[in-house]
């Protein structure tokens, strides 16, 4: 298309030059200068091939473009002519202005080959791509698998709960069916006190031991949430008969004077261990948990 633009510009100049030549005559020194300028612009836009020279006096070149002119004048196939051929015919004054315009229109409207056409393809959405939950009120975001469901709470103690696909199992003996649910919840303590994260964490664990008689399976003093230091613990609770009942994994992070608590829970079961099967995804969710920090100018 760049050469087509050059051709159009040269055509306009050429047509203007034709009028000028009719008025001043072909032997005018000024006319010669204009002609030389047009030839120079042409050769800049269309440099000679390896096997041809700039001179138009060679018999082979003259024969080629004489044939081209005859084909145009006899109504030949316009699609076979290039902008280069047309410009040479303009230079040799072997084609009328009307024929020039007709050939320009045919070149401009020529269909672009299929391999050169730009095709805009809309990518198909990935059904396995994770989604992102964002809380505009509490200024945090968390990714989650597309098969999980989101339920927003109404208070800071239960901002959001993201639940894994529910698994169901029926007993052939009792004829009862059971649902196994694993979920990750986010809660926020807006008044954690002034003792710092470590003191807050230790108080929470002591409270859990008193109230639920938890059995800790692991505990860490160094981890990170949203780029800040955090604490976490994994434990399970027991039912009234002393049997393991439910498993938990909790993360605590102090950010902008608020403690963010991420709690993953699921049934304690060795046969239908939905907790363990979804734990890998939960770890990725916690790693992607991000709090938009609040900055104060001082």
Residue pairs with C-beta under 8 A, 6 or more apart in sequence:
3 45
3 46
3 83
4 83
4 107
4 108
6 41
6 45
7 45
7 83
7 86
7 87
7 104
7 107
8 104
10 38
10 41
10 42
10 45
10 87
10 90
11 90
11 100
11 104
13 38
13 41
14 38
14 90
15 97
17 31
17 34
17 35
17 38
18 97
20 31
20 34
21 28
21 31
24 30
24 31
25 31
38 91
39 91
42 87
42 88
42 91
43 54
45 87
46 83
46 84
46 87
48 54
52 61
55 61
56 62
56 88
56 91
56 92
65 85
65 88
65 89
65 92
65 94
66 94
68 81
68 85
68 88
68 89
69 89
69 92
69 94
69 95
71 77
71 80
71 81
72 78
72 81
72 89
72 95
72 99
72 103
73 95
73 99
78 102
78 103
78 106
78 107
79 106
79 110
81 103
81 107
82 107
83 107
86 95
86 100
86 103
86 104
86 107
89 95
89 100
90 100
95 103
127 146
128 146
129 146
130 143
130 144
130 145
130 146
131 143
131 144
131 145
131 146
132 141
132 142
132 143
132 144
133 141
133 142
133 143
133 144
133 150
133 160
133 162
134 140
134 141
135 141
135 159
135 160
138 156
138 159
138 188
139 291
139 292
139 294
140 186
140 226
140 260
140 289
140 290
140 291
140 292
141 289
141 290
141 292
142 160
142 162
142 186
142 285
142 288
142 289
142 290
143 284
143 285
143 288
144 150
144 162
144 184
144 281
144 285
145 164
145 281
147 164
147 165
148 162
148 163
148 164
148 165
148 281
149 162
149 163
150 160
150 161
150 162
150 163
151 160
151 161
151 162
151 163
152 159
152 160
153 159
153 160
153 161
156 187
156 188
156 189
156 190
157 187
157 188
158 185
158 187
159 185
159 186
159 187
159 188
160 185
160 186
161 183
161 184
161 185
161 186
162 183
162 184
162 185
162 285
163 181
163 182
163 183
164 181
164 182
164 183
164 274
164 278
164 281
166 179
166 180
166 181
167 179
167 180
167 181
167 272
167 274
168 177
168 178
168 179
168 180
169 177
169 178
169 180
169 272
170 176
170 177
170 178
171 177
171 178
178 272
180 266
180 267
180 269
180 272
180 274
181 266
181 267
181 274
182 264
182 265
182 266
182 267
182 274
182 275
182 277
182 278
182 282
183 264
183 265
183 266
184 262
184 263
184 264
184 282
184 285
184 286
185 262
185 263
185 265
186 260
186 261
186 262
186 263
186 289
187 260
187 261
187 263
188 258
188 259
188 260
188 261
189 200
189 258
189 259
189 261
190 258
192 200
192 254
192 257
192 258
192 259
193 199
193 200
196 254
197 229
197 230
197 231
197 252
197 253
197 254
197 259
198 221
198 231
200 252
200 254
200 259
201 231
201 252
204 252
205 216
205 219
205 233
208 214
208 235
212 237
213 237
213 238
214 235
214 236
214 237
214 248
215 235
215 236
215 238
216 233
216 234
216 235
217 234
217 235
217 236
218 233
218 234
219 232
219 233
219 234
220 231
220 232
220 233
221 231
222 229
223 229
223 230
223 231
223 232
223 251
224 230
225 251
225 253
225 255
225 260
225 262
225 286
225 289
226 253
226 255
226 260
226 289
226 290
226 291
228 253
228 254
228 255
229 253
230 251
230 252
230 253
231 251
231 252
232 249
232 250
232 251
232 252
233 249
233 250
234 247
234 248
234 249
234 250
235 247
235 248
236 244
236 245
236 246
236 247
236 248
236 268
237 244
237 245
237 246
237 248
237 268
238 244
238 245
239 245
244 268
245 267
245 268
246 265
246 266
246 267
246 268
247 265
247 266
247 267
247 268
247 275
248 263
248 264
248 265
249 263
249 264
249 265
249 279
249 282
250 261
250 262
250 263
250 264
251 260
251 261
251 262
251 263
251 286
252 259
252 260
252 261
253 259
253 260
253 291
254 260
255 291
255 293
256 291
256 293
256 294
260 289
260 291
262 286
262 289
264 275
264 279
264 282
264 286
265 275
266 274
266 275
266 278
267 274
267 275
268 275
269 275
